[in-house]
C-alpha cells in the first residue's frame, strides 16, 4: 500500500504494520483503514479526524478514544495498550 504524502503513515507501516494483525492488541482492535477524504458515516466520531495517521478505537459504531499521529513504535504500543485497557469490555479479542 502506498502512503503518498503521509510520511508517518509509511513509518507506522514499516515499524508496526506487519506485526499489528498478529498481536494481542490487533486481535482486540482489528485495523480498518479509512481515507480522510472519505469519512464513513457508520462511525460516530467525537470530532472529525484531521491528522494522519489517527488511530480511533471504535465499538458498535461509536468512538471510544484515539491516538493522534504516530509517535514511533516505542510509544505507540504502550499508548494503544492504555487505550484498550481503558475499555476492557469493548475490546475483547476475537475468537
Steps between C-alpha positions, in 0.01 A plus 500: 500500500632847414490793742541798270552810706483325837850433628366393842254252346786339308714498816221329698461243223875429495538478878167355616281407203607138450493418872171671578252236371702225673506681835270470800413866449414436136265222608330739743478784248522384139622774268263666254669750271297807410590782265455847655336613178241222525387503864253213552155581634479177704727640776401761755819703550563730799641737237600447139852360464726765348853356538651190346543254636231510767419172673139502622366227725141429399240274656155450349550803276597740781842647567650399833833679471786579266871534447579800284813464291766235518755553780722206403468132591645543849215735591223369272467156660472626861256773395289240320503266801394788725213585265388138475527442874278804561226309311540134600138401438497648152834357387469128555733307266328338204478123534 
